[in-house]
Amino acid sequence: MVMKTALWTTGTLWATIIVSALVAGNAVAASQSVDVSAPINTSGLDLSRPADVRTLYKRIKGTAEYLCGTSNRVGLAPADDPKGCYEKALADAIRSARLPMLTRLYLNTHSLQEATARGIEIPPQVSARN
């Protein structure tokens, strides 16, 4: 379960979450992994404004919760570890976006050690305070 990439396009942060899921069905003997993805809309957001970055963070969290939770994924079994999937997806999106304000929001609920372990680049002004 990993968020593989994030690409900025006009008005959208594209994020792909690979969720280890089983294809449901009586005839399926072996498990198959599938990619589950969703775009995160950034249109109308000015990512230099803290309020808009908070909105983006909420959208990222909601998308990670949706994709790693039950999310009505027709024909797919739920993720083996929804909490782990969510944490990885969230961290991968934060790392991929490379927005210092977004990273600071992440650090409000996660430690520097967690962020570093997930490969998130810590803004210099944040690491200098700790």
N, C-alpha and C positions, 0 to 999 in steps of 0.2 A: 504494500500500500504506500505509494509515494506520489506526490505531486511532481510530475515530470518536468514541465516547462511552463513558463509564463511569458507571453509576448504582448507587448503593447501594440495595439492597432488603434485606429481612430475610434475613440469612445469605448474601447473594450480591452479589458485585461483578460487574455485567454489563458486558462489554466487547465491542465489535464491531470486528473487524478487517476492513477492506476489502482484500482481496488481489487484485491484478491477475492474474487467471487466465483461461486459455482453456478454454472448454467443449470437451472432446474429442469427436470424432466425425467420421466420414468425410464427412458431408454438410454440416458447418459450414464456411462459406466465410469468415465474418468473426469476429473475436474478440469475446467478450462478457465483461465484468467481472461478477463475482458477489461478494456479501457472504458472508464466512465468519465465524461468531461462536461464542463459547463462554462460558458462565458460569464465574466463578471463585468457588468456594465459600468463604465466610467464616464459616460456622456453626461454633460452638465456639471461635472465636478472640476473644480480648480484645485489641483493637487499641491498647490503652494499655500492653500488655506487649511488651517488645522481642522475646522469643522468639516470640510469636504474629505479630508484624509480619514477622519473618524467615521464618516459615512462609508467610505471605501472599506475600512477595516470591518465594519459591521457586515457589509456585503460579502467579504471574503469569508468571515466566520460563518455566516449563514449558508453560503455555498458549500463549505467544507462539511458543516453539520448535515446538510441535505444529502450530499453525495456519499458520506461515510455512514449515515444513518440508514433508516429504512428506505427513504426517498422513492418509494413506489417503483423500484427497479423491476419492471415486469420480467419474470423468468430468471431472476438472479437471487441467489441466497444472500442474506445480509453479510456484511464484512465480519470476519472472524474477531477482530478487535476494533470496534467502532471508535473508541476513545483514542487508541493509538493511531488509527487512520486519520482522525480529525486533527490530532496534534501534528502529525507529519504533513498533512495537506496545508494546514495553516502556516506552519513554519516555512514550508517550501514556497508558498505564495509570497510571504513576507520577504524571504531571501531573493526571490526572482524579481520582485518589484523594485528593490533597491531604492526605497524612499526612506530617508532618515526619520521623518515624522511617523511613518507607518511602523518602523522598527521600534521607535520609542513607545508607541501604543502597545505593541507586542510585549515589550519589557515591563509594562505595568502589571502584567499577570504571569510573566515567565522570568526566570533568572537569567543573568548573563551567561551562566554555565550552560543552561538549556539552549539559549540562542546560539552560543558558540558551537555546541555539539551538533546543532542542526545546520551549521554552515552559514548562519546569518551574520552579515558584516555589521559590526557595532559602530555607530557613528562616533567619531573622536570625542565630541563633547560629552557623550554618555559614558564612554569608558574612562574618561578623565575624572568623572565624579565618583567613580566606584573603586 
